């Protein structure tokens, strides 16, 4: 006749309880390996002989892809990342998606072989006019279709890569927005007609937009992408999701930090617009934050070309802050970047806001 020792009897009696605790512990462990953020990378040229401000070398691009593979990043199609974020689904830790703007030929000649080697999906935001005109440094429709057969997603980047924020002389707001609608519709129709794809994803040219344009985009059922840095998360604005620009010096020494970053949970920002006025050349940005795994006391903000900015907390709970430039922002595009380390110190939570100062004639700089 078998018998249990007192300890064995105790364990046997409460076995269901211990199994439940074990299951909860395992679930908790798995959740720590998940995230509500996705990092979207933005490339233009992958070449040694194109402007550095919009280029990475083929060697740097290979290093980026090798880093993602060797460190077991979850590289997924852009449309899957958007769907997960919009549905507030938990994504695996270290989720990344890869995008290219403008449909340059070097995507096919230099990036595509590397992407195929690693089996990574990617998206190209296509400007159809230079493709139609067969410009020398742009892709052909046949090359674009070949890449779709290998898993590429083709998306909307306007017909001719103009500044959407600019109004024509004498143009009313209604006419301006109608012209924008027509441009998007024409671009989407052209891509669909040549490749069969129509995913209603749109990248703002030069990363420039306004609340009126974003409202129009949303009304047309598109998701928009900017050029401000940071990870995308559940609180992100789906008319201007952030992407990390990879060009020049960016992404060379800090690639590992950026692809591991998470979305700073900004639930509200003021102002909502990127456009600056002549009487406010040191614009103030106010952010409201949700709770999260980040060190509030270590949060810092920076401006392009100005270094660190003063951060003022507006409540004792440290849920609202404001920051502003140290000196007047120049004509063109500027960003405020705000970051805070995670409690573990392994990640950075990141948020960026793009500012746009037009010329006195109302023009945006290339």
C-alpha positions as CSV (number, residue, x, y, z in Angstrom):
1,X,0.0,0.0,0.0
2,X,1.5,3.3,-1.1
3,X,1.3,6.4,1.0
4,X,2.3,10.1,0.8
5,X,4.6,11.9,3.1
6,X,3.0,15.0,4.8
7,X,4.7,17.3,2.2
8,X,3.6,15.0,-0.6
9,X,0.0,15.0,0.7
10,X,0.1,18.8,0.9
11,X,1.3,19.1,-2.7
12,X,-1.1,16.5,-4.0
13,X,-4.1,18.1,-2.3
14,X,-3.3,21.6,-3.7
15,X,-1.9,20.4,-7.1
16,X,-4.6,22.3,-9.1
17,X,-3.8,25.5,-7.2
18,X,0.0,25.1,-8.0
19,X,-0.7,24.4,-11.6
20,X,-2.9,27.6,-11.8
21,X,-0.1,29.6,-10.3
22,X,2.4,28.1,-12.7
23,X,0.2,28.9,-15.7
24,X,-0.2,32.5,-14.6
25,X,3.6,32.8,-14.1
26,X,4.2,31.4,-17.6
27,X,1.6,33.8,-19.1
28,X,3.2,36.7,-17.3
29,X,6.6,35.7,-18.6
30,X,5.2,35.5,-22.2
31,X,3.6,38.9,-21.9
32,X,6.9,40.4,-20.9
33,X,8.2,39.2,-24.3
34,X,5.4,41.1,-26.1
35,X,4.9,44.7,-26.9
36,X,2.2,47.2,-28.1
37,X,4.8,48.9,-30.4
38,X,6.1,48.4,-33.9
39,X,9.2,50.1,-35.4
40,X,8.7,51.2,-39.0
41,X,11.9,51.8,-40.9
42,X,12.0,54.3,-43.8
43,X,14.6,54.1,-46.6
44,X,14.9,56.0,-49.9
45,X,18.0,55.2,-51.9
46,X,20.3,52.2,-51.1
47,X,23.3,53.3,-53.1
48,X,26.8,54.7,-52.9
49,X,26.2,57.4,-55.5
50,X,23.0,59.2,-54.5
51,X,22.5,62.1,-52.1
52,X,23.6,61.1,-48.6
53,X,20.7,62.9,-47.0
54,X,18.4,60.3,-48.5
55,X,20.7,57.3,-48.8
56,X,22.2,54.4,-47.0
57,X,25.0,52.4,-48.6
58,X,24.4,48.8,-49.7
59,X,26.9,47.8,-47.0
60,X,25.0,49.7,-44.3
61,X,21.7,48.2,-45.5
62,X,23.1,44.7,-45.3
63,X,24.3,45.5,-41.8
64,X,20.8,46.6,-40.8
65,X,19.2,43.4,-42.2
66,X,21.8,41.2,-40.7
67,X,21.3,42.8,-37.3
68,X,17.5,42.1,-37.5
69,X,18.1,38.5,-38.5
70,X,20.9,37.7,-36.0
71,X,18.9,39.3,-33.1
72,X,15.7,37.5,-34.1
73,X,13.5,40.5,-34.8
74,X,9.9,39.9,-35.9
75,X,10.0,41.4,-39.4
76,X,6.4,41.6,-40.7
77,X,4.5,43.2,-43.6
78,X,3.5,46.8,-43.0
79,X,-0.2,46.1,-43.5
80,X,0.0,43.4,-40.7
81,X,1.6,45.8,-38.3
82,X,-1.1,48.4,-39.0
83,X,-3.9,46.0,-38.5
84,X,-2.5,44.7,-35.2
85,X,-2.0,48.2,-33.9
86,X,-5.4,49.4,-34.9
87,X,-7.0,46.4,-33.3
88,X,-4.8,46.9,-30.2
89,X,-3.4,43.4,-30.5
90,X,-0.2,42.6,-28.6
91,X,2.7,42.3,-31.0
92,X,5.8,40.1,-30.3
93,X,8.8,41.9,-28.8
94,X,11.1,43.5,-31.4
95,X,8.5,43.8,-34.2
96,X,9.8,45.7,-37.2
97,X,8.6,46.6,-40.7
98,X,10.6,47.9,-43.6
99,X,9.5,50.6,-46.0
100,X,10.9,52.5,-49.0
101,X,9.8,55.9,-50.4
102,X,9.7,57.1,-54.0
103,X,10.4,53.8,-55.9
104,X,14.0,54.4,-56.7
105,X,15.9,51.8,-58.9
106,X,18.4,51.1,-56.1
107,X,15.7,49.4,-54.2
108,X,15.6,46.7,-56.9
109,X,19.3,46.5,-57.7
110,X,20.8,46.8,-54.2
111,X,18.2,46.2,-51.5
112,X,15.9,43.6,-53.0
113,X,18.6,40.8,-53.3
114,X,19.4,41.3,-49.6
115,X,15.8,41.3,-48.6
116,X,15.2,38.1,-50.5
117,X,18.2,36.5,-48.9
118,X,16.8,37.1,-45.4
119,X,13.2,36.5,-46.5
120,X,12.0,39.9,-45.2
121,X,8.8,41.5,-46.4
122,X,8.8,45.2,-47.3
123,X,6.6,48.0,-48.6
124,X,7.3,50.6,-51.3
125,X,5.5,53.9,-51.4
126,X,5.3,54.6,-55.1
127,X,5.2,57.9,-57.0
128,X,3.8,56.8,-60.4
129,X,4.8,59.7,-62.7
130,X,8.6,59.1,-62.8
131,X,7.9,55.3,-63.2
132,X,5.5,56.0,-66.1
133,X,8.1,58.3,-67.7
134,X,10.8,55.7,-67.2
135,X,13.2,58.0,-65.5
136,X,16.7,56.4,-65.3
137,X,16.9,56.2,-61.5
138,X,13.4,54.9,-60.9
139,X,11.9,51.4,-61.0
140,X,9.8,50.1,-63.8
141,X,6.4,48.6,-63.4
142,X,7.8,45.2,-64.3
143,X,10.4,45.4,-61.5
144,X,7.7,46.5,-59.1
145,X,5.5,43.6,-60.1
146,X,8.4,41.2,-59.7
147,X,8.9,42.4,-56.1
148,X,5.2,42.0,-55.3
149,X,5.5,38.4,-56.3
150,X,8.3,38.1,-53.7
151,X,6.0,39.7,-51.0
152,X,6.4,43.4,-51.5
153,X,3.5,45.8,-50.7
154,X,3.0,48.8,-53.0
155,X,1.4,51.9,-51.5
156,X,0.5,55.5,-52.3
157,X,3.0,58.4,-52.4
158,X,1.1,60.9,-54.6
159,X,1.4,61.1,-58.4
160,X,4.4,63.4,-58.7
161,X,5.9,63.9,-55.2
162,X,4.7,67.5,-54.8
163,X,4.2,69.4,-51.5
164,X,0.7,68.5,-50.5
165,X,0.7,71.4,-47.9
166,X,1.1,74.1,-50.5
167,X,-1.9,75.9,-51.9
168,X,-1.9,77.4,-55.3
169,X,-2.3,81.2,-55.8
170,X,-6.0,82.1,-55.3
171,X,-6.9,78.5,-54.4
172,X,-9.6,78.1,-51.7
173,X,-9.3,75.5,-49.0
174,X,-12.1,73.5,-50.6
175,X,-10.3,73.5,-53.9
176,X,-7.0,72.6,-52.3
177,X,-8.5,69.6,-50.5
178,X,-10.4,68.5,-53.6
179,X,-7.1,68.5,-55.5
180,X,-5.5,66.4,-52.8
181,X,-8.4,63.9,-53.0
182,X,-8.0,63.7,-56.7
183,X,-4.3,63.1,-56.5
184,X,-4.7,60.3,-54.0
185,X,-7.4,58.6,-56.1
186,X,-5.4,58.9,-59.3
187,X,-2.3,57.4,-57.6
188,X,-4.2,54.5,-56.1
189,X,-5.9,53.8,-59.4
190,X,-2.6,53.8,-61.3
191,X,-0.9,51.4,-58.9
192,X,-3.9,49.1,-58.9
193,X,-4.1,49.2,-62.7
194,X,-0.5,48.3,-63.2
195,X,0.0,45.8,-60.3
196,X,-3.4,44.8,-58.9
197,X,-2.5,46.1,-55.5
198,X,-4.6,48.7,-53.6
199,X,-3.9,48.7,-49.8
200,X,-4.8,52.3,-49.0
201,X,-1.6,53.1,-47.2
202,X,-0.2,56.5,-47.8
203,X,3.2,58.2,-47.0
204,X,3.2,62.0,-46.8
205,X,5.7,63.5,-49.2
206,X,8.6,65.1,-47.2
207,X,6.6,64.1,-44.1
208,X,4.5,67.2,-44.4
209,X,0.9,67.4,-43.5
210,X,-1.8,69.5,-41.8
211,X,-4.9,68.7,-39.8
212,X,-7.2,69.4,-42.8
213,X,-5.2,67.1,-45.0
214,X,-5.1,64.4,-42.4
215,X,-8.9,64.6,-41.9
216,X,-9.3,64.2,-45.7
217,X,-7.0,61.2,-45.7
218,X,-8.9,59.6,-42.9
219,X,-12.2,60.3,-44.6
220,X,-11.0,58.5,-47.7
221,X,-10.1,55.4,-45.6
222,X,-6.3,55.6,-45.7
223,X,-3.7,55.1,-43.1
224,X,-0.9,57.8,-43.2
225,X,2.8,57.6,-42.5
226,X,5.1,60.5,-41.7
227,X,8.9,60.9,-41.4
228,X,9.0,61.8,-37.7
229,X,11.0,59.3,-35.7
230,X,9.7,56.9,-33.1
231,X,7.9,53.6,-32.7
232,X,4.2,53.3,-33.6
233,X,1.8,52.2,-30.8
234,X,-1.8,52.0,-29.8
235,X,-2.0,55.7,-29.1
236,X,-0.4,56.8,-32.4
237,X,-2.2,58.9,-34.9
238,X,-3.1,56.6,-37.8
239,X,-3.1,59.5,-40.2
240,X,0.7,60.1,-39.5
241,X,2.3,57.0,-38.0
242,X,5.9,57.6,-37.1
243,X,8.8,56.0,-39.0
244,X,12.5,56.1,-38.3
245,X,14.3,57.7,-41.3
246,X,17.4,55.7,-42.3
247,X,19.8,57.9,-44.3
248,X,23.1,59.7,-43.9
249,X,24.3,59.5,-40.4
250,X,21.0,58.2,-39.0
251,X,20.9,54.5,-38.3
252,X,24.6,54.0,-38.6
253,X,25.7,54.0,-34.9
254,X,22.3,53.9,-33.2
255,X,20.3,51.4,-35.3
256,X,20.1,48.9,-32.5
257,X,18.7,51.5,-30.1
258,X,16.0,52.6,-32.6
259,X,14.8,49.2,-33.7
260,X,14.4,48.2,-30.0
261,X,12.5,51.4,-29.1
262,X,8.9,51.5,-28.0
263,X,6.1,54.1,-28.5
264,X,6.0,56.7,-25.7
265,X,2.2,56.6,-24.8
266,X,1.2,60.1,-25.8
267,X,-2.6,60.3,-25.6
268,X,-2.9,64.0,-26.5
269,X,-0.7,66.7,-27.9
270,X,-1.1,70.4,-28.5
271,X,-0.9,71.9,-31.0
272,X,-2.2,69.3,-33.4
273,X,-0.7,71.0,-36.4
274,X,2.9,71.0,-37.7
275,X,2.6,74.3,-39.4
276,X,4.2,77.3,-37.6
277,X,3.2,80.9,-37.7
278,X,5.5,83.9,-38.1
279,X,4.7,85.1,-34.6
280,X,5.5,81.8,-33.0
281,X,9.0,80.6,-34.2
282,X,9.8,78.9,-30.9
283,X,6.6,76.7,-30.8
284,X,5.6,75.1,-27.5
285,X,4.6,71.4,-27.6
286,X,2.4,70.0,-24.8
287,X,2.0,66.3,-24.3
288,X,-0.3,64.1,-22.2
289,X,1.1,60.7,-21.3
290,X,-0.5,57.5,-20.2
291,X,1.1,55.2,-17.6
292,X,3.8,52.9,-18.9
293,X,7.1,51.2,-18.3
294,X,9.2,54.3,-18.6
295,X,11.2,56.5,-16.3
296,X,9.4,59.9,-16.2
297,X,12.1,61.6,-14.3
298,X,14.6,60.7,-17.1
299,X,12.4,61.9,-19.9
300,X,14.3,64.4,-22.2
301,X,13.3,66.3,-25.3
302,X,15.5,67.6,-28.1
303,X,15.2,69.8,-31.2
304,X,16.9,69.4,-34.5
305,X,20.1,71.4,-34.4
306,X,19.5,72.7,-30.9
307,X,20.3,69.9,-28.6
308,X,18.4,69.3,-25.3
309,X,15.3,71.4,-24.5
310,X,13.8,72.3,-21.2
311,X,11.0,70.0,-20.1
312,X,8.4,71.4,-17.6
313,X,5.9,69.0,-15.9
314,X,2.5,70.5,-15.6
315,X,1.1,68.3,-12.8
316,X,2.5,66.5,-9.8
317,X,1.6,63.1,-11.2
318,X,3.9,63.9,-14.2
319,X,1.3,63.1,-16.8
320,X,1.5,66.4,-18.7
321,X,4.6,68.2,-19.9
322,X,5.6,71.1,-22.1
323,X,8.7,71.9,-24.0
324,X,9.8,74.4,-26.6
325,X,12.7,75.4,-28.8
326,X,15.7,77.3,-27.4
327,X,15.8,79.6,-30.5
328,X,13.7,80.3,-33.6
329,X,13.2,77.3,-35.8
330,X,14.4,77.8,-39.4
331,X,12.4,77.7,-42.6
332,X,11.9,74.1,-43.5
333,X,11.3,71.0,-41.4
334,X,12.3,70.5,-37.7
335,X,11.5,67.8,-35.2
336,X,11.1,67.7,-31.4
337,X,12.1,64.2,-30.1
338,X,11.2,63.2,-26.6
339,X,12.6,60.0,-25.2
340,X,12.6,58.2,-21.8
341,X,14.4,54.9,-20.8
342,X,12.3,51.9,-19.8
343,X,12.4,50.9,-16.1
344,X,14.7,48.1,-17.0
345,X,17.0,50.4,-19.0
346,X,16.9,48.0,-22.0
347,X,14.7,50.2,-24.2
348,X,13.8,53.8,-25.0
349,X,10.3,55.1,-25.3
350,X,10.2,57.5,-28.1
351,X,7.9,60.3,-29.5
352,X,8.6,62.8,-32.2
353,X,6.6,65.8,-33.5
354,X,7.4,67.4,-36.9
355,X,7.3,71.2,-37.3
356,X,7.0,72.9,-40.7
357,X,7.9,76.5,-41.3
358,X,7.0,77.8,-44.8
359,X,8.7,80.6,-46.7
360,X,7.2,84.0,-46.6
361,X,5.6,83.1,-50.0
362,X,3.9,80.0,-48.4
363,X,6.3,77.5,-50.0
364,X,7.8,74.4,-48.5
365,X,11.5,73.6,-49.1
366,X,12.6,70.4,-50.8
